[in-house]
Amino acid sequence: MKRMLVSCAVLWLGFWVCSIAASQAAAGQAAGRGRGNQDPGPSVTVAGRTYTQQALFQRNIGGPDDQTAQFPPHKIIGNVYYVGTTSLSSYLVVTPQGNILIDSTYERNVPTIQKSVEQLGFKFSDIKILLGSHAHGDHQEGDALVKQLTGAQVMAMAEDVPALEAMKPGGKPHPIDRVLHDGDTVTLGGTTLVAHLTPGHTRGCTTWTLKVQDGGKAYDVVIIGSLGVNPGFQLVNNAAVPGIADEYTRAFRVMRSLPCDVPLGSHPGMYNMAEKYARLKSGGPNPFIDPAGYKTELDIDEAMFHAVLDAQQKAATSAR
């Protein structure tokens, strides 16, 4: 009887674990994230390098440890600093009247971000404004905790508000103190950031731009919200957003209109952060000044978008 009870318990536990895994996978697909999809998908070749859809996705999110492991906090340029993890970006913009944090990432990463801020010599409590790139948990789940710890004003693009309001880690309501619209500005201590609606990846995906001074020169900084098409995401016959392909097209048009000296992104892989950080020690020119890298990233993302769209259109036609 004891052996039978143990066997039943093991079977039940196995069923429970599998059920949880299946539920998480389904939830990921429903959100358009496609994390469980390991199909390589279409491939594109840009600047002599070939990328598959899955490889680009993996480049951005890294492994589970990359999403939580602290990356050495560092100055990027001017008053812009990196305080995120190995694969999830978080930026600190420092001003005389307090600081701005862009992307809280997962709630469990907030203590890591706080540690990075303090290692750079700043106070976490000096964060006055919290902004975000787009309404996915790996970028904005920690908003409520950051507000709780700092009292920061949380601002979000209008089109992402519904998705953010559904994001409630531990049951905490998602704070939104100011709803932004395309072209709105956020100013603190003499620094102004401009919110550009670059939809597709999410309805309210936001690319931030700002001008910084460094070494007596002015530079245009662009923090890309996201332009990726995750594996499993439907561009064709998307019941929730029938015009999703047109939204991506708009995003690329906006992105190519922005002047950029320093490309950054919601994932460090989008601008080769690790490689550039390693070059900082050489004492040469600032490697983060990379206008050519910005164009290359846009070329990669747009080529992949068209490859995925073409593949899905062909599949839809053949299914009729």
N, C-alpha and C positions, 0 to 999 in steps of 0.2 A: 504493500500500500504506500509506504514512504517513497519507494522508487517511482511509483506511478505518479504521485503528487509532484515530485521533483521534475519528472519528465513533462508533465502538464504545464508546470511553471515555466520551464525552459521554452516550450512551444509557444506559450502565451507571450513571453517576453520577446521572442523572435518575431511574432506577428505584430506586436506593438511597435517594435523598432522599425519594421518594414512599413507599417502603416504611417508612422511619423515621416519616414523618408519619402514615401510616395506623396504625402500631403505637401511636404515642403517643395518637392519637385513640381507638383501641379501648381502650387502658388507661384513659383518662380516663372513658369510658363505663362500663367495668367497675367502676370505683371509685365510680360515681354522681356524678362531678363534672360531666359533660356540657359540658366547655369548648368542644368543637367545634360544638355545636348552636346555630345562629343563629336558629331559629324563635322568634318573639316569645313564643309560649305564651299562656296566659290573661292577662287583665288585670283589675285591681281598682282601685276608686277609694276612697281614704281621705283624710279631711280636705281634700276638694276637689282632690286630686291623683290622677292616674291612672298606674298602674305596670303594665308587662308583666313577665312572669316573667324574660325575658331582660334587661330594663332593670334590674331589681333585682340580678340576678346581676352585671351589668356595673358597677353602682354600687359593689358591694362589691370586686370584684377589680381594677377600673381597667384600665389598659393595662400592657404588659410593663414599661415604665419606671416606672410607679407602684409596682409591686411591689418594686422594688429601690432607688428613689430615696429618700435620707434626707429625712424630714420634720423641720423644726426641732424638736429636743427641747424639752420644756417641762413645767412643773409643771401638773398638772391640778387637784388639790386635796389639802390635807393633805400626806401623805407619798407620794402617788401621782404618778408622772411618766410621760410618753410618750417612748418611745425607739425607735419603729418607723419604718416607711417610709410613703410616701404612701397606700398601700392595704392594708398588712398591719400590724396592731397588735402592739406589744410594750410591756409596761408594767413599770416598775421601782417596787417598793414598798420604801421606805427605812426601816430600823430601826437602833437603836443597836447591835444585835448582828449586823449584816450585812443584806444586801438580798435581795429576792425578785424574780425575773424571771418574767414570765408571757408565754409564746409566744416561741420562738426564731426563728420563721418559717423561710424557706429557709436552708440552710447557707451559701449565698453571701452572705446578709444579716448573718451574725453579726459580721463586722468593722464593718459600718455601725451595728449596735446597740451594739457596744463604743465606737465613736466618739461616739455620742449620749450614752451613759452618762458618758463622760469629759468631754464638753463641759458636762455639768450639774455637774461637779465631784466626781463619785463614781468609785470604783475598780471596774473590771470584776471584779477578783479578789475583791471583797467580796460578790459574789453567792453566797449560801449555799444557796438553794433555787431550783429551776427547775420551774415549773408549766406547764400547757398548757390550751388551750381544747378542741381536738379533733384527732383523729388524721388530719389531712391534711397533706401535705408543705409547703404554704404557711404552715402554723402551727407545725409541730413537727419539721421535717426537721433543723433545726440543733441539736437537743438534745445529740447526741453531742459536737459541737464545743464547745458551751458548757461541758459537763461537763469536757472535756479542758482547756479554758483556765482554768476556775475551781474545779473540784472540787466544784461544786454537787451537792446531792442532788436527783435527778430523781424527781418524783412524778407518777403518772398514774391516772386512773379505771380500775377493773378492766375495764369493758366495752370500753375502747379499747386494752387491752394487746395483743391479737393483731394489730391493725392497726399499732400502733407497732413491734412486734417485727419486722414485715415491712418497716419503713422503715429501709433501710440505705444511706445515701449513701456512695459510695465503698467499700462493703462493710463499713462500721463497724457493729457491733451497736448497737441502740438501747438506751441505758441506762435502767433503771427500778429505782430504789432503794427506793421505797415504793409499794405499790398502794393506791389510795384507793377508798372506797365512798361512796355517797350520804350526805351529812350529815357526813362527816369534816371535821376542822379541821386547819389548818396554822398553827402559831404560831411567830413569831420576833420577838424584841425588843419584846414588848408588843403586836404587831399580829397579829390572828387573821383568817384567811380561811376561809370555809366553802365546801366543794365541793358543788354541787347537780347531780345527774344530770339533764340535760335532753336526752334522747336523740332521735334522728331523723336529724339531719344526719350524725352518726356514732353508733354504739351507745353510746359513752361520752362524748358531748359534755358538756362541763362548764361550768356558769355559776358564776363566783366572786363571792362577796359579802364585803364588809368594812366596818367602820365607821371613819371618819376624823374627826379633829378639825381644824377650820380656823376661825380668827378667833373662837375661844371657843365654837364650835358643833359639834355632832356631825352627821355626814351618813352616809347609807347609800349605798354605792357598789355597783353591780351591773355586772359585766363579762360581757356576754352571750356564751355560747359560739358558738352560731349556731342560727337557727330557719329558715333559708332552705331552699327546695326547689330545688336546681339544675336547670337544663334537662337533660332526659334521664333524670332520676332517677325510678325507678318506685315509686310509692306503692301501686299495685295490681298484684297478681300478682308481687310481689317474692319470687323463689324463695329468696334468701339470708336475708331477714328478712320472713316472711309477715305479721307484726304491726307493720310499720314505721309504718303510719298511726296505730295506737294509741300508739306510742312518741312520735310528734310531739304527739298530743293530750295525753299526760302532760306533755310539756315545756311546752306553753302553760299548762297548769294550774299547774305549779310557778312559772313565770315571773310569772304574775299574782298569785301569793301573796307575792311578795317586795317588801318596802318599798324604794323607790328614790328617792333625791334626785339622784344622779349616774349617768346611764346611760352605759356604755362598751360596747365590743364587740370581737370578734376582727377586724373590719374597721372602719376609721374612718368609712366611709360610713354605718354603722349608727347613728351618733350625731352626724353632721354635724360631724366634728372640724374640717375646714378652715375652715368658716364660723365656728365658735365660737372657734377659735384667732385668727382675724382680729379678732374682737371683744375679745380680751383686752387689746389695746393701748388700748382706749377708756378703761380705768380704771374702768369701771362694775362692776356686780355680776358675779360669776363666771358666765360663760355656760355652763359645764359643769354647773351646778346646773340640772337640767331634768327634773323629774318628769313633766311633760306630754309631753316628747319620748320618754320611756321608754314611756308608754302608746301613743303614736302608732306607734312602731316595732313593738310587739307587735301592734297592730291591723293594720298593713300585712302583717306576716309571717303572721299567722293567717288573714287574708282570702285571701292568696295560696295558703296551704296548702289551704284548702277549695276554692279555684277549680281548682287543679291536680288535687286528689283527684276532684272532680266531673267534670272533663274526662276523666280517665283511666278512671273508672268507666263513663262513657257510651261511651267508645271500646271498652272491654272488652265491654260489653253488645252493642254493634252488631256486634262481630267474631264473636259466637257463631253 
